[in-house]
Amino acid sequence: MLATRFCFLNWGNGFFFNPDENNMAASIAQMSYSNLNPDFFAYGQFPLFLTFFTTPNYNFSTIILTLRFWSAIFSCLSLFFFYLISKNIFKSPKVSFIFVLLLIFTPGLIQLAHFGTTESLLIFVFSANIFLSLKYYQNQQKKYFLFSVLISAIGLSSKITAIFFILPFYFSLFFIFLENKKILNFISTTLIFTFFFLSLSILFSPFNIIDFSNFKSTMIHETSIATGQLKIFYTHQFENSYAYLFQFKNIFPYTNGIFIFTLSFFGFFIFLKNKIRKELLLVFLPSIIYFLYVGQLFVKWTRFVSPLFFIGPFFCLFIFKKFKNVFLTFILIILMISPGIYFFQKYFLPDNRITASNWINSNIPLNSYILSESGNVINLPLFSSKFTVNNFDFYNPENLSNLSAEINKSDYIIVPSRRVFKNNFSLTQNYYQQLFSGEIGFNEIKKFNNQKSLFLNSENAEETWSVFDHPTIRIYQHVK
């Protein structure tokens, strides 16, 4: 477990390719003990304060590594709570062990543990609240109430969408009410819970109130992007995408691995044939409500559905409950964890962008003119001034009138990721088709392919799955 979460947190070799962790690190770097205002409200202040007060120094790279360290910590903590959840529901140490093993080698969870962002923290909040709601429903002990207040406040002070991860506890209160019919107790407990977790969330993220105008404007901006009211270059992939279907086609097969994704459907049908207890509803009702919300958004980034990565492995447990043959169980487990093992080994290798840059610096002649693409966080080639590189803005239609001239004078063309050519820009599709086929006089001379989705092409996934940590890079030479 620790290896898949903590090994190679320094991936990227000093370059930081995830824009979200870069934004968080930049915010933390400008904070001081005399002024803790992060001046950044896409996330709450809890993860920013946590990193600010625990980082060894305020060097940008150290802040990034501290963010990744906490992401790995929360990923491990969520595994612990998922173990407790399965133990509570299935009453089987064998099934609980299999569940944790599948989660350890779930590719999406491995990747998020290596990103210094809030997703692992939010998954921890969701898993902890599911467990606490189960325990509170079963025995109504105050300690579970108090811990859920704390966990819920941490979630809401980290990201606004964590409001959904409080639902398990509300459902537990409602189920208790259905059994004892004590309406006043239900109302008072609900109000007390709401009051205290909201109060604590303000304490953990105070600048949402202190600097409310900036917080409000950021929320309006982020909401307009999520709903598609504001179109920006890195959301173009979602044009004409289908709500709910996109996630099942372009996200879950990659983040869960092809075997867990496929077998989870069989587990789902077995689940439907069983009597559905309230304990199971505490797991699935909040998950369904959350998916109904994020699934219909215009923006369908992988990280939006990351709190649901556990659902596939969870449904698979219903298959293992039916299995009695030890050998077949072993084979099935090996199949299910193989995509995660395959994915994890990419962190043992140098980053594609560094390998490609080294090759470019060694093999492309001095003063060559290179046509590349903008919008990839860091431009290729890295650490070189030997060439003239035009990072062409394909996202701006007004620039495309200059594309033919750029092609004609280019000695080489670099396609640094799938970001543009997979987005179905009508004005650029002809260019990429002719580039890949050689019709415009360029031949592919090198391809740096770090595909880490077993039996699947990562370039067909939602783009953030590959472009941040394992893009495929293609280099073309002008030959005629």
C-alpha positions as CSV (number, residue, x, y, z in Angstrom):
1,M,0.0,0.0,0.0
2,L,2.7,2.5,1.1
3,A,4.7,1.9,-2.1
4,T,1.8,2.7,-4.5
5,R,1.1,5.9,-2.6
6,F,4.5,7.3,-1.5
7,C,7.0,6.0,-4.0
8,F,8.1,8.5,-6.7
9,L,6.2,11.5,-5.3
10,N,8.9,13.5,-7.0
11,W,7.8,12.4,-10.4
12,G,8.5,14.9,-13.2
13,N,12.1,15.4,-12.2
14,G,11.7,18.9,-11.0
15,F,9.1,20.0,-13.5
16,F,5.5,20.3,-12.4
17,F,3.0,19.4,-15.1
18,N,-0.3,19.5,-13.1
19,P,-1.7,23.0,-13.3
20,D,-4.0,22.5,-10.2
21,E,-1.2,21.7,-7.9
22,N,0.8,24.5,-9.4
23,N,-2.0,26.9,-8.6
24,M,-2.2,25.7,-5.0
25,A,1.6,25.9,-4.6
26,A,1.7,29.4,-6.0
27,S,-0.9,30.5,-3.5
28,I,0.9,28.9,-0.5
29,A,4.2,30.4,-1.6
30,Q,2.9,34.0,-1.4
31,M,1.3,33.4,2.1
32,S,3.1,34.5,5.3
33,Y,2.4,34.3,9.0
34,S,1.4,38.0,9.0
35,N,-0.9,37.5,6.0
36,L,-2.5,34.1,5.6
37,N,-4.9,35.2,2.9
38,P,-4.2,32.7,0.0
39,D,-5.8,35.1,-2.6
40,F,-7.0,31.9,-4.3
41,F,-10.5,30.5,-3.8
42,A,-10.9,27.7,-6.3
43,Y,-10.3,25.5,-3.2
44,G,-10.9,26.2,0.5
45,Q,-8.1,27.1,2.9
46,F,-7.8,23.9,4.9
47,P,-5.4,22.1,2.5
48,L,-3.5,25.4,1.9
49,F,-3.1,26.0,5.6
50,L,-2.2,22.4,6.2
51,T,0.6,22.6,3.7
52,F,1.7,26.1,4.7
53,F,2.2,25.0,8.4
54,T,3.9,21.7,7.6
55,T,6.2,22.4,4.7
56,P,9.9,22.4,5.6
57,N,10.5,25.5,3.6
58,Y,8.6,27.7,1.1
59,N,10.6,26.8,-2.0
60,F,8.1,26.1,-4.8
61,S,9.2,22.5,-5.3
62,T,9.2,21.7,-1.6
63,I,5.6,23.0,-1.4
64,I,4.6,20.8,-4.3
65,L,6.2,17.7,-2.6
66,T,4.4,18.6,0.7
67,L,1.1,18.8,-1.2
68,R,1.8,15.4,-2.7
69,F,2.8,14.0,0.7
70,W,-0.5,15.0,2.2
71,S,-2.4,13.6,-0.8
72,A,-0.7,10.2,-0.3
73,I,-1.5,10.4,3.4
74,F,-5.2,11.0,2.8
75,S,-5.2,8.3,0.2
76,C,-3.9,5.8,2.8
77,L,-6.4,7.0,5.4
78,S,-9.3,6.5,2.9
79,L,-8.1,2.9,2.4
80,F,-8.4,2.4,6.1
81,F,-12.0,3.7,6.2
82,F,-13.0,1.7,3.1
83,Y,-11.7,-1.4,4.9
84,L,-13.9,-0.6,7.9
85,I,-16.9,0.0,5.6
86,S,-16.6,-3.4,3.9
87,K,-16.0,-5.1,7.3
88,N,-19.1,-3.5,8.7
89,I,-21.3,-4.4,5.7
90,F,-20.0,-7.9,4.6
91,K,-18.8,-9.2,8.0
92,S,-16.0,-11.0,6.2
93,P,-12.2,-10.4,6.7
94,K,-11.6,-12.1,3.4
95,V,-13.9,-9.8,1.5
96,S,-12.5,-6.7,3.3
97,F,-9.0,-7.7,2.4
98,I,-9.9,-8.1,-1.3
99,F,-11.6,-4.8,-1.3
100,V,-8.6,-2.9,0.0
101,L,-6.3,-4.9,-2.3
102,L,-8.4,-3.8,-5.3
103,L,-8.4,-0.2,-4.1
104,I,-4.6,-0.2,-3.5
105,F,-4.2,-1.1,-7.2
106,T,-7.0,1.1,-8.6
107,P,-5.1,3.2,-11.2
108,G,-7.1,6.4,-10.6
109,L,-6.4,6.3,-6.8
110,I,-2.7,5.7,-7.5
111,Q,-2.6,8.7,-9.8
112,L,-4.4,11.0,-7.4
113,A,-2.1,10.1,-4.5
114,H,0.8,11.4,-6.7
115,F,-1.1,14.7,-7.5
116,G,-0.8,17.5,-4.9
117,T,-4.5,18.4,-5.2
118,T,-7.6,18.0,-3.0
119,E,-9.0,14.8,-4.6
120,S,-7.4,12.3,-2.2
121,L,-8.6,14.5,0.7
122,L,-12.2,14.6,-0.6
123,I,-12.2,10.8,-1.1
124,F,-11.0,10.5,2.6
125,V,-13.8,12.8,3.7
126,F,-16.4,10.7,1.8
127,S,-15.1,7.4,3.0
128,A,-14.8,8.6,6.6
129,N,-18.3,10.0,6.6
130,I,-19.8,6.8,5.1
131,F,-18.2,4.8,7.9
132,L,-19.2,7.2,10.7
133,S,-22.8,7.3,9.4
134,L,-22.9,3.5,9.4
135,K,-21.7,3.4,13.0
136,Y,-24.0,6.2,14.1
137,Y,-27.0,4.5,12.5
138,Q,-26.2,1.3,14.3
139,N,-25.6,2.6,17.8
140,Q,-26.1,6.4,17.9
141,Q,-22.9,7.0,19.9
142,K,-22.0,10.7,20.3
143,K,-18.3,10.1,19.3
144,Y,-19.4,9.2,15.7
145,F,-21.5,12.4,15.6
146,L,-18.6,14.5,16.7
147,F,-16.1,12.9,14.4
148,S,-18.5,13.4,11.5
149,V,-18.9,17.1,12.3
150,L,-15.1,17.4,12.2
151,I,-14.7,15.4,9.0
152,S,-17.5,17.3,7.3
153,A,-16.0,20.6,8.2
154,I,-12.6,19.6,6.8
155,G,-14.3,18.6,3.6
156,L,-16.3,21.8,3.1
157,S,-13.3,23.9,4.0
158,S,-11.4,22.2,1.3
159,K,-13.8,22.3,-1.6
160,I,-17.5,23.4,-1.9
161,T,-18.5,20.2,-3.7
162,A,-17.7,18.3,-0.4
163,I,-21.2,19.3,0.7
164,F,-22.3,16.1,-1.1
165,F,-20.0,14.0,1.1
166,I,-22.0,15.1,4.2
167,L,-25.1,13.3,2.9
168,P,-24.3,9.9,4.4
169,F,-24.7,11.3,7.9
170,Y,-28.0,13.0,7.0
171,F,-29.3,9.8,5.6
172,S,-28.3,8.0,8.8
173,L,-30.3,10.5,10.8
174,F,-33.3,10.1,8.5
175,F,-33.1,6.2,8.8
176,I,-33.1,6.5,12.6
177,F,-36.1,8.7,12.4
178,L,-38.0,6.2,10.2
179,E,-37.4,3.6,12.9
180,N,-38.1,5.6,16.1
181,K,-40.5,8.2,14.6
182,K,-39.1,10.9,16.9
183,I,-39.5,14.0,14.8
184,L,-38.2,16.5,17.3
185,N,-35.1,14.5,17.9
186,F,-34.5,14.2,14.2
187,I,-34.9,17.9,13.6
188,S,-32.8,19.0,16.5
189,T,-30.0,16.6,15.8
190,T,-29.9,17.6,12.1
191,L,-29.8,21.3,13.0
192,I,-27.1,20.9,15.6
193,F,-25.0,18.8,13.2
194,T,-25.4,21.4,10.5
195,F,-24.7,24.4,12.8
196,F,-21.4,22.9,14.1
197,F,-20.0,21.6,10.9
198,L,-20.7,24.9,9.1
199,S,-19.1,26.8,12.0
200,L,-16.0,24.7,12.0
201,S,-15.7,24.9,8.2
202,I,-15.7,28.7,8.5
203,L,-13.0,28.4,11.2
204,F,-10.9,26.1,8.9
205,S,-11.5,28.3,5.8
206,P,-12.0,31.8,7.2
207,F,-11.1,33.9,4.2
208,N,-14.2,32.7,2.4
209,I,-16.0,35.1,4.7
210,I,-13.2,37.7,5.4
211,D,-12.6,38.1,1.6
212,F,-16.1,37.3,0.5
213,S,-16.1,39.4,-2.7
214,N,-13.1,37.4,-4.1
215,F,-14.6,34.1,-2.9
216,K,-17.9,34.9,-4.5
217,S,-16.4,36.0,-7.9
218,T,-14.3,32.9,-8.0
219,M,-17.3,30.7,-7.3
220,I,-19.2,32.4,-10.1
221,H,-16.3,32.0,-12.4
222,E,-15.8,28.3,-11.6
223,T,-19.5,27.6,-11.8
224,S,-19.7,29.2,-15.2
225,I,-16.9,27.0,-16.5
226,A,-18.4,23.8,-15.0
227,T,-21.8,24.5,-16.5
228,G,-20.4,25.5,-19.9
229,Q,-21.6,29.1,-19.8
230,L,-17.9,30.2,-20.0
231,K,-16.1,28.3,-22.8
232,I,-12.3,28.1,-22.4
233,F,-9.7,26.2,-24.4
234,Y,-9.2,23.3,-21.9
235,T,-12.9,22.4,-21.8
236,H,-13.4,22.0,-25.5
237,Q,-13.2,18.2,-25.3
238,F,-16.6,18.2,-23.7
239,E,-18.4,19.8,-26.6
240,N,-21.2,17.5,-27.8
241,S,-20.4,15.0,-25.0
242,Y,-23.2,13.0,-23.4
243,A,-24.1,13.4,-19.7
244,Y,-23.4,10.3,-17.6
245,L,-22.3,8.2,-20.7
246,F,-19.1,10.1,-21.0
247,Q,-17.8,9.0,-17.6
248,F,-18.6,5.3,-18.4
249,K,-16.8,5.6,-21.8
250,N,-13.9,7.9,-21.1
251,I,-13.2,7.8,-17.4
252,F,-14.1,4.7,-15.4
253,P,-12.6,2.0,-17.7
254,Y,-9.2,3.8,-17.2
255,T,-9.4,4.9,-13.6
256,N,-10.7,1.5,-12.4
257,G,-8.9,-0.7,-14.9
258,I,-10.7,-2.7,-17.6
259,F,-11.2,-5.8,-15.5
260,I,-12.7,-4.1,-12.4
261,F,-14.8,-1.9,-14.7
262,T,-16.2,-4.9,-16.6
263,L,-16.8,-7.2,-13.7
264,S,-18.4,-4.5,-11.6
265,F,-21.5,-4.7,-13.8
266,F,-21.8,-8.4,-13.0
267,G,-21.4,-7.5,-9.3
268,F,-24.1,-4.8,-9.7
269,F,-26.6,-7.4,-11.0
270,I,-25.8,-9.7,-8.1
271,F,-26.3,-6.7,-5.7
272,L,-29.7,-6.1,-7.1
273,K,-30.8,-9.6,-6.4
274,N,-30.0,-9.3,-2.7
275,K,-32.1,-7.6,-0.1
276,I,-30.8,-4.0,0.0
277,R,-30.2,-3.1,3.6
278,K,-30.1,0.4,4.9
279,E,-26.4,0.1,5.5
280,L,-25.9,-0.4,1.7
281,L,-28.2,2.6,1.1
282,L,-25.9,4.7,3.2
283,V,-23.1,3.9,0.7
284,F,-25.0,4.1,-2.5
285,L,-27.6,6.9,-2.1
286,P,-25.1,9.7,-1.5
287,S,-22.9,8.3,-4.4
288,I,-25.9,8.3,-6.8
289,I,-26.9,11.8,-5.8
290,Y,-23.3,13.0,-6.3
291,F,-23.1,11.3,-9.7
292,L,-26.4,12.7,-10.8
293,Y,-25.0,16.2,-10.1
294,V,-21.5,15.9,-11.5
295,G,-22.5,13.7,-14.4
296,Q,-24.7,16.3,-16.0
297,L,-22.2,19.1,-15.8
298,F,-20.8,20.4,-19.1
299,V,-17.3,19.9,-17.7
300,K,-16.6,16.2,-17.0
301,W,-13.0,16.1,-15.7
302,T,-11.8,12.9,-14.2
303,R,-11.2,14.4,-10.8
304,F,-14.9,15.4,-10.6
305,V,-15.9,11.7,-10.3
306,S,-12.8,10.6,-8.3
307,P,-14.8,10.1,-5.0
308,L,-16.7,7.4,-6.9
309,F,-13.7,5.3,-7.9
310,F,-14.4,2.9,-5.0
311,I,-17.8,2.0,-6.4
312,G,-16.5,-0.4,-9.1
313,P,-14.3,-2.4,-6.7
314,F,-17.2,-2.4,-4.1
315,F,-19.6,-4.0,-6.6
316,C,-17.0,-6.6,-7.5
317,L,-17.1,-7.8,-3.8
318,F,-20.6,-9.3,-4.5
319,I,-18.8,-11.6,-7.0
320,F,-16.3,-12.7,-4.4
321,K,-19.1,-13.3,-2.0
322,K,-20.4,-15.9,-4.5
323,F,-17.0,-17.4,-5.2
324,K,-15.9,-20.5,-3.2
325,N,-13.0,-21.7,-5.4
326,V,-9.7,-20.4,-4.0
327,F,-7.8,-20.8,-7.2
328,L,-10.4,-18.9,-9.3
329,T,-10.6,-16.2,-6.7
330,F,-6.8,-15.8,-6.9
331,I,-6.8,-15.6,-10.7
332,L,-9.6,-13.1,-10.6
333,I,-7.8,-10.9,-8.1
334,I,-4.6,-11.0,-10.3
335,L,-6.6,-9.9,-13.3
336,M,-8.2,-7.0,-11.4
337,I,-5.1,-5.6,-10.0
338,S,-3.0,-6.0,-13.1
339,P,-4.0,-2.6,-14.7
340,G,-2.9,-0.9,-11.4
341,I,0.4,-2.6,-11.4
342,Y,0.9,-1.7,-15.1
343,F,-0.1,1.9,-14.4
344,F,2.1,2.3,-11.3
345,Q,5.3,1.2,-13.0
346,K,5.3,4.4,-15.2
347,Y,6.5,6.3,-12.1
348,F,9.7,4.2,-12.3
349,L,10.6,5.8,-15.6
350,P,11.7,9.3,-16.5
351,D,8.9,11.6,-17.5
352,N,8.1,11.4,-21.3
353,R,8.6,15.1,-21.7
354,I,12.1,15.0,-20.2
355,T,13.0,11.9,-22.4
356,A,11.6,13.6,-25.5
357,S,13.4,16.9,-24.7
358,N,16.7,15.1,-24.3
359,W,16.2,13.3,-27.6
360,I,15.3,16.6,-29.3
361,N,18.4,18.4,-27.9
362,S,20.6,15.5,-29.1
363,N,19.1,14.8,-32.5
364,I,17.5,17.9,-34.0
365,P,20.0,20.3,-35.7
366,L,20.9,23.6,-34.2
367,N,18.6,26.6,-35.1
368,S,15.9,24.4,-36.5
369,Y,12.4,25.9,-36.7
370,I,9.9,23.8,-34.7
371,L,6.1,24.0,-34.7
372,S,4.5,22.9,-31.5
373,E,1.3,23.6,-29.5
374,S,0.4,25.9,-26.6
375,G,-1.8,24.9,-23.7
376,N,0.3,22.1,-22.3
377,V,1.4,23.7,-18.9
378,I,5.1,23.5,-19.9
379,N,6.2,23.8,-23.5
380,L,8.6,21.4,-25.3
381,P,11.5,21.1,-25.6
382,L,12.5,21.7,-22.0
383,F,15.7,23.4,-21.0
384,S,16.9,24.4,-24.5
385,S,17.4,27.6,-26.4
386,K,19.0,25.9,-29.4
387,F,15.9,26.1,-31.5
388,T,13.2,28.5,-32.6
389,V,10.0,27.1,-31.3
390,N,6.5,28.4,-32.2
391,N,4.0,27.1,-29.6
392,F,1.1,27.7,-31.9
393,D,-2.3,28.6,-30.4
394,F,-4.7,26.1,-32.1
395,Y,-7.5,27.2,-29.7
396,N,-7.8,30.6,-31.3
397,P,-9.5,30.4,-34.7
398,E,-8.0,33.7,-35.8
399,N,-4.6,32.2,-35.7
400,L,-5.4,29.4,-38.1
401,S,-5.0,31.6,-41.1
402,N,-1.3,31.6,-40.4
403,L,-1.0,27.8,-40.0
404,S,-0.1,27.0,-43.6
405,A,2.8,29.5,-43.5
406,E,4.0,28.0,-40.2
407,I,3.9,24.5,-41.7
408,N,5.9,25.5,-44.8
409,K,8.7,27.1,-42.8
410,S,8.9,24.4,-40.1
411,D,11.7,21.9,-40.1
412,Y,10.0,19.8,-37.4
413,I,6.6,19.5,-35.8
414,I,6.0,18.4,-32.2
415,V,2.6,17.1,-31.1
416,P,3.2,17.2,-27.3
417,S,0.0,15.5,-26.2
418,R,-3.5,14.5,-27.4
419,R,-4.9,17.8,-26.2
420,V,-5.6,19.4,-29.5
421,F,-6.0,16.6,-32.1
422,K,-8.4,14.6,-29.9
423,N,-10.7,17.6,-29.3
424,N,-12.3,17.5,-32.8
425,F,-11.7,21.1,-33.7
426,S,-13.4,21.2,-37.1
427,L,-10.8,23.8,-38.3
428,T,-7.8,21.6,-37.4
429,Q,-8.9,18.1,-38.1
430,N,-7.8,18.3,-41.7
431,Y,-4.3,19.4,-40.6
432,Y,-3.8,16.6,-38.1
433,Q,-5.2,14.0,-40.6
434,Q,-2.7,15.1,-43.2
435,L,0.1,15.4,-40.7
436,F,-0.4,11.8,-39.4
437,S,-0.7,10.4,-42.9
438,G,2.3,12.2,-44.2
439,E,0.3,14.2,-46.9
440,I,1.8,17.6,-45.9
441,G,5.4,16.3,-46.3
442,F,6.2,15.4,-42.7
443,N,7.2,11.9,-41.5
444,E,7.0,10.7,-37.9
445,I,10.6,10.1,-36.8
446,K,10.1,9.6,-33.1
447,K,7.2,8.7,-30.7
448,F,7.5,8.7,-27.0
449,N,4.6,6.5,-25.9
450,N,4.1,5.9,-22.2
451,Q,0.6,4.4,-22.4
452,K,-0.3,3.1,-19.0
453,S,-3.9,1.9,-19.4
454,L,-3.7,-1.9,-19.8
455,F,-5.5,-3.0,-23.1
456,L,-6.8,0.6,-23.5
457,N,-5.4,3.7,-25.3
458,S,-5.0,6.4,-22.7
459,E,-5.4,9.0,-25.4
460,N,-9.0,8.1,-25.8
461,A,-9.7,8.8,-22.1
462,E,-10.7,12.2,-20.7
463,E,-7.6,14.3,-21.5
464,T,-6.5,15.0,-17.9
465,W,-6.1,11.3,-17.4
466,S,-3.0,11.3,-19.6
467,V,-1.8,14.8,-20.3
468,F,-0.6,15.6,-16.8
469,D,1.6,12.6,-16.1
470,H,1.9,10.3,-19.2
471,P,1.3,12.1,-22.5
472,T,2.3,10.5,-25.8
473,I,4.7,12.8,-27.7
474,R,5.2,12.7,-31.5
475,I,7.9,14.3,-33.5
476,Y,7.7,14.9,-37.3
477,Q,10.4,15.9,-39.7
478,H,9.8,18.0,-42.9
479,V,11.0,15.7,-45.7
480,K,9.3,17.2,-48.8
